Amino acid sequence: MANFLLNIILITIGIHVLKAIALTHSSHTARNVLFFFGSTKCDFCLTIPKADDAGLESSVYNNSICKTPNLQTLAKRSVIFENAFTSVSSCSPSRAALLSGLPSHQNGMYGLHQTVHHFNSFDSVQSLPNVLGKNGIRTGIIGKKHVGPQPVYEFDFSYTEDNYSINQIGRNITRIKDLVHLFLNDTDTRPFFLYIAFHDPHRCGHTSPQFGNFCEKFGNGETGMGFIPDWKPIYYSPDEIQVPYYLPNSRPVREDISAQYTTISRLDQGIGLILKTFESFGLLNNTLVIYSSDNGPPFPMGRTNLYDPGIREPLLISNPVKPQLWQSRVSDQVSLLDIMPTILDWFGIPLPQYKLFDKKVYYTGKSLLPFTNQVLFLHREVYGSHNWHELTMYYPMRSIRTDRYKLIHNVNHYSPYGIDQDLYVSPSFQYILNRTHHSLPIYWFKTLRQYYYRQEYELFDLKYDSREANNIYSHMKYNNLTKILKKKLKAWSALTGDPFVCSPHSVLEDTGAYRSRPQCLPLFNRRRHREYDTSQLKILFILTQKPKLNLMLMAYN
């Protein structure tokens, strides 16, 4: 492509480890985007690498054991976000939120998309690839798509699990490299958005156990494992693993992590191949690169949780126009809901204005481009909304995280928290489960029963309790704080059309006679509490104009 073109490629990696965003901005150049949800490429473009079930397992985020030299190289060209969070800790919902700019309860992707789960975004959702396509931007996706329906998430160039083996287009880095070359070698000269979604380091033990629990054997050249020419596996001894604070320090857990780190080496080398491909096309110095992940790693306290290990993501933004800010670190809290506004801002395209179910859509994400052009300090809250993962795992949660405190609302707290299939058969969870069953110590900071059964509200002081081990919600000294956090969380839920805004103790009535005055009507279902008189019911909110996030929307408690 010509040097005046600015390309953006979005690559999505399926490993919940790192998220990187690279953005460049110039009012006098055309733009292309590469979104790296696992891989990167573009010519004066935006590249967003994204992993699958990845956390902060990288030297970029001070992990001294897991070797990721190619991510480190990308980080040297990037602004590094130290406090980036996904809005939902589940694969399909997170990807749909990123590609729509809307939390899962707003876009309709409540849980996983594939097979029996079969969740989809609403038909009227205006997704990033569709908005870009309508504005003359070429779009492409390589790797794990994991969202639907097809018309909502339409790409011009598409190599995904819908038509190909997920391991071949999500883990075979030689195949991914060739597909990137194919995309870049096209004669189409339009600005482009390329989304690359690696499947590493997602587990595969429950579907393809022959490849190992983390698919760490796939493509390593051993008998029956296949061979990936460009991958040189890095192996780790369990004895050298430093177990993160949220897991038991045991031999099975260390073996589990060592396998995970091997698959991360495949992801990292794939990123290196893509960067070299961009360089060979003369695009690397003209590319805005973004790298990130969908959710946290598939361990207890990680994926499907709104605790930090489940929602904290890597995020790198490489802006070739502002190299003086490379390697700077941003401590401000940002959300992956910011990605769609960022990319549209890059292309100079406004956020779409439309309605879902006759209600105006409000975006709560903000463009991150300013962080790549100047040093900023932004104190903001980030919000979480989780509903399902697998179909059987109904456990809606909402959260608000400030610089210091986090409040989690476990809506379905009367029921036990669910465990997904691939985590259940993992060495880490089986260690906790079996030792608990035999009344043996598990060397964890909580019991399995505490993990299953959670209080309706959990409040953590992250300054003194980064492990989120001490729930201080019931402490009298925090009453005013909890009221403020609840107020903000309810306001965000109402603004984003959350159908769970009144749950679990009330029913939202917003149709028929209640259309102009939506209300929460009580169920009188609280345990060990007196029944509430209907005279205590107060109006929840009236959506006659755009609500403000600092507005108290629900007085009923």
Backbone hydrogen bonds, N-H to C=O, Kabsch-Sander energy under -0.5 kcal/mol:
donor,donor_aa,acceptor,acceptor_aa,energy
5,L,2,A,-1.6
6,L,30,A,-0.5
7,N,5,L,-0.6
7,N,43,D,-3.1
7,N,286,N,-0.9
8,I,33,V,-1.0
8,I,45,C,-0.8
8,I,192,F,-2.2
9,I,33,V,-2.9
9,I,34,L,-1.5
9,I,46,L,-4.9
9,I,288,L,-0.7
10,L,33,V,-0.7
10,L,34,L,-2.3
10,L,35,F,-0.7
10,L,194,L,-4.6
11,I,9,I,-0.6
11,I,48,I,-4.3
11,I,195,Y,-0.6
11,I,290,I,-0.5
12,T,10,L,-0.5
12,T,36,F,-0.6
12,T,37,F,-0.9
13,I,11,I,-0.5
13,I,197,A,-0.6
13,I,292,S,-0.5
14,G,51,A,-0.5
14,G,198,F,-9.9
15,I,13,I,-1.3
15,I,52,D,-0.8
16,H,51,A,-0.7
16,H,53,D,-1.8
17,V,54,A,-2.8
19,K,292,S,-0.5
20,A,49,P,-1.5
20,A,315,L,-0.6
21,I,290,I,-0.7
22,A,47,T,-1.1
22,A,317,I,-0.7
29,T,26,S,-1.2
30,A,4,F,-0.8
32,N,44,F,-1.3
33,V,7,N,-0.7
33,V,8,I,-2.4
33,V,192,F,-7.9
34,L,8,I,-4.2
34,L,9,I,-1.7
34,L,46,L,-9.9
34,L,288,L,-0.8
35,F,10,L,-0.7
35,F,33,V,-0.5
35,F,194,L,-4.5
36,F,10,L,-0.9
36,F,34,L,-0.7
36,F,290,I,-1.8
37,F,35,F,-1.1
37,F,49,P,-0.9
37,F,196,I,-1.9
38,G,11,I,-1.0
38,G,12,T,-0.6
38,G,36,F,-0.5
39,S,196,I,-1.0
44,F,42,C,-0.5
44,F,283,L,-1.3
46,L,32,N,-1.2
47,T,22,A,-0.6
47,T,45,C,-0.6
48,I,9,I,-2.4
48,I,46,L,-0.5
50,K,196,I,-0.7
51,A,18,L,-1.0
51,A,292,S,-1.5
52,D,14,G,-1.4
52,D,15,I,-0.5
52,D,200,D,-2.1
53,D,15,I,-1.3
53,D,51,A,-0.6
54,A,295,N,-0.6
58,S,56,L,-2.1
61,Y,58,S,-1.1
62,N,59,S,-1.5
63,N,58,S,-1.9
64,S,62,N,-0.9
67,K,65,I,-0.5
68,T,66,C,-0.6
72,Q,68,T,-2.0
73,T,69,P,-1.9
74,L,70,N,-2.1
75,A,71,L,-2.6
76,K,72,Q,-1.5
77,R,74,L,-1.4
78,S,75,A,-1.7
79,V,317,I,-3.6
80,I,328,S,-2.8
81,F,79,V,-0.6
81,F,315,L,-2.6
82,E,80,I,-0.6
82,E,330,V,-2.8
83,N,330,V,-0.6
83,N,332,D,-0.5
84,A,313,E,-0.7
85,F,334,V,-2.0
86,T,311,I,-2.6
90,S,88,V,-1.0
94,S,90,S,-2.3
95,R,91,C,-2.1
96,A,92,S,-2.7
97,A,93,P,-2.2
98,L,94,S,-2.3
99,L,95,R,-2.4
100,S,96,A,-1.3
101,G,97,A,-2.2
106,Q,103,P,-1.6
107,N,103,P,-2.1
108,G,104,S,-1.8
110,Y,108,G,-1.8
112,L,389,H,-2.5
117,H,114,Q,-1.2
118,H,114,Q,-1.2
119,F,112,L,-2.3
121,S,148,G,-2.8
122,F,107,N,-2.7
125,V,122,F,-1.7
127,S,125,V,-1.0
128,L,99,L,-3.7
131,V,127,S,-2.6
132,L,128,L,-2.7
133,G,129,P,-2.4
134,K,130,N,-2.0
135,N,131,V,-0.7
135,N,132,L,-1.1
136,G,133,G,-1.4
137,I,132,L,-2.2
138,R,191,P,-3.2
140,G,193,F,-2.5
141,I,157,F,-2.5
142,I,195,Y,-2.5
143,G,159,Y,-2.7
144,K,197,A,-2.5
145,K,143,G,-0.6
152,V,149,P,-0.9
153,Y,149,P,-1.5
156,D,139,T,-0.5
157,F,139,T,-1.8
159,Y,141,I,-2.1
161,E,143,G,-0.6
163,N,160,T,-1.6
164,Y,160,T,-1.7
169,I,165,S,-2.2
170,G,166,I,-1.3
171,R,167,N,-1.9
172,N,167,N,-1.6
173,I,171,R,-1.4
176,I,172,N,-2.3
177,K,173,I,-2.4
178,D,174,T,-2.1
179,L,175,R,-2.0
180,V,176,I,-2.3
181,H,177,K,-2.1
182,L,178,D,-2.1
183,F,179,L,-2.3
184,L,180,V,-2.5
185,N,181,H,-1.9
186,D,183,F,-1.0
193,F,138,R,-3.1
194,L,8,I,-1.0
194,L,33,V,-3.1
195,Y,140,G,-3.2
195,Y,193,F,-0.5
196,I,35,F,-2.8
196,I,194,L,-0.6
197,A,142,I,-3.2
197,A,195,Y,-0.5
198,F,37,F,-1.5
198,F,50,K,-1.2
198,F,196,I,-0.6
199,H,170,G,-2.9
200,D,170,G,-0.8
202,H,14,G,-1.0
202,H,199,H,-1.8
204,C,213,N,-2.2
205,G,213,N,-1.9
207,T,204,C,-1.2
208,S,204,C,-3.6
211,F,208,S,-2.2
212,G,209,P,-1.7
215,C,212,G,-1.0
217,K,211,F,-2.5
218,F,211,F,-0.6
218,F,215,C,-0.8
219,G,225,M,-3.2
220,N,217,K,-2.0
221,G,226,G,-2.4
225,M,222,E,-2.4
226,G,222,E,-0.6
228,I,219,G,-2.3
231,W,228,I,-1.8
232,K,230,D,-0.5
235,Y,233,P,-0.5
240,E,237,S,-1.8
241,I,237,S,-0.5
241,I,238,P,-0.8
243,V,241,I,-0.8
247,L,244,P,-1.9
249,N,443,Y,-0.7
250,S,248,P,-1.5
254,R,250,S,-2.4
255,E,251,R,-2.5
256,D,252,P,-2.1
257,I,253,V,-2.5
258,S,254,R,-2.3
259,A,255,E,-1.7
260,Q,256,D,-1.8
261,Y,257,I,-2.7
262,T,258,S,-1.4
263,T,259,A,-1.6
264,I,260,Q,-1.7
265,S,261,Y,-1.4
266,R,262,T,-1.0
267,L,263,T,-1.9
268,D,264,I,-3.0
269,Q,265,S,-2.2
270,G,266,R,-1.8
271,I,267,L,-2.0
272,G,268,D,-1.9
273,L,269,Q,-2.0
274,I,270,G,-2.0
275,L,271,I,-2.5
276,K,272,G,-2.2
277,T,273,L,-1.9
278,F,274,I,-2.4
279,E,275,L,-2.2
280,S,276,K,-2.3
281,F,277,T,-1.2
282,G,279,E,-1.6
283,L,278,F,-2.8
284,L,278,F,-0.6
286,N,283,L,-1.8
287,T,44,F,-0.7
287,T,284,L,-1.2
288,L,7,N,-1.3
288,L,45,C,-9.9
289,V,46,L,-0.6
289,V,287,T,-0.6
289,V,318,S,-1.9
290,I,9,I,-0.5
290,I,21,I,-0.6
290,I,34,L,-0.8
290,I,47,T,-9.9
291,Y,48,I,-0.6
291,Y,316,L,-2.0
292,S,19,K,-1.2
292,S,36,F,-1.3
292,S,49,P,-9.9
294,D,51,A,-1.5
296,G,310,G,-2.2
299,F,297,P,-2.2
302,G,299,F,-2.4
303,R,297,P,-2.6
304,T,89,S,-1.7
305,N,302,G,-1.6
310,G,307,Y,-1.8
311,I,307,Y,-1.0
311,I,308,D,-0.8
312,R,308,D,-2.8
313,E,84,A,-3.0
315,L,81,F,-0.5
316,L,291,Y,-1.9
317,I,79,V,-2.4
318,S,289,V,-2.9
319,N,317,I,-0.7
322,K,319,N,-1.2
325,L,322,K,-1.7
326,W,323,P,-1.5
327,Q,75,A,-0.6
327,Q,78,S,-3.4
328,S,325,L,-1.8
330,V,80,I,-3.0
331,S,329,R,-0.6
334,V,83,N,-2.3
336,L,85,F,-2.1
338,D,335,S,-2.0
339,I,336,L,-1.4
342,T,338,D,-1.9
343,I,339,I,-2.6
344,L,340,M,-2.4
345,D,341,P,-2.0
346,W,342,T,-2.1
347,F,343,I,-1.8
348,G,344,L,-0.6
348,G,345,D,-0.9
349,I,344,L,-3.1
354,Y,352,P,-0.6
356,L,359,K,-2.7
359,K,356,L,-1.2
361,V,354,Y,-2.5
371,F,368,L,-1.4
372,T,368,L,-0.6
372,T,369,L,-1.8
373,N,369,L,-0.5
373,N,370,P,-1.0
374,Q,370,P,-1.7
379,H,377,F,-0.5
380,R,378,L,-0.8
382,V,401,R,-2.0
384,G,399,S,-2.2
385,S,87,S,-3.5
386,H,397,M,-2.6
387,N,110,Y,-0.5
387,N,388,W,-0.5
388,W,110,Y,-2.0
389,H,390,E,-1.1
393,M,390,E,-2.0
395,Y,387,N,-2.4
395,Y,393,M,-0.8
397,M,386,H,-3.1
398,R,409,H,-1.8
399,S,384,G,-2.1
400,I,407,L,-2.0
401,R,382,V,-2.6
402,T,405,Y,-3.4
406,K,460,F,-1.8
407,L,400,I,-2.5
408,I,458,E,-2.8
409,H,398,R,-3.6
410,N,408,I,-0.7
410,N,456,E,-3.1
411,V,396,P,-1.5
411,V,409,H,-1.2
412,N,396,P,-0.9
413,H,410,N,-1.2
415,S,412,N,-1.8
417,Y,452,Y,-2.6
424,Y,420,D,-2.3
425,V,421,Q,-1.5
426,S,423,L,-1.3
430,Q,426,S,-2.4
431,Y,427,P,-1.8
432,I,428,S,-1.5
433,L,429,F,-3.0
434,N,430,Q,-2.7
435,R,431,Y,-1.9
436,T,432,I,-1.8
437,H,433,L,-2.4
438,H,434,N,-1.7
439,S,436,T,-1.6
440,L,435,R,-3.5
451,Y,447,T,-1.7
452,Y,448,L,-2.2
453,Y,449,R,-3.0
454,R,452,Y,-0.7
458,E,408,I,-2.3
460,F,406,K,-2.3
462,L,404,R,-2.7
462,L,460,F,-1.0
463,K,404,R,-0.6
464,Y,461,D,-0.9
465,D,461,D,-1.9
468,E,465,D,-1.7
471,N,469,A,-0.6
472,I,459,L,-2.6
472,I,470,N,-0.7
475,H,472,I,-1.5
478,Y,475,H,-1.7
479,N,476,M,-2.0
482,T,478,Y,-2.7
483,K,479,N,-1.9
484,I,480,N,-2.0
485,L,481,L,-2.6
486,K,482,T,-2.7
487,K,483,K,-2.1
488,K,484,I,-2.2
489,L,485,L,-2.5
490,K,486,K,-2.8
491,A,487,K,-2.0
492,W,488,K,-2.4
493,S,489,L,-2.4
494,A,490,K,-2.6
495,L,491,A,-2.5
496,T,492,W,-1.9
497,G,494,A,-1.4
498,D,493,S,-2.9
501,V,498,D,-1.6
503,S,500,F,-1.2
506,S,502,C,-1.2
507,V,521,L,-2.8
509,E,507,V,-0.6
509,E,519,Q,-2.8
510,D,508,L,-0.6
514,Y,511,T,-2.3
515,R,512,G,-1.6
519,Q,509,E,-2.0
520,C,538,K,-0.5
521,L,507,V,-2.6
521,L,519,Q,-0.6
523,L,505,H,-2.5
524,F,505,H,-0.6
529,H,526,R,-0.8
536,Q,533,D,-2.4
537,L,534,T,-1.3
541,F,518,P,-1.4
544,T,542,I,-1.5
551,L,548,K,-1.9
553,L,551,L,-0.8
555,A,539,I,-0.5
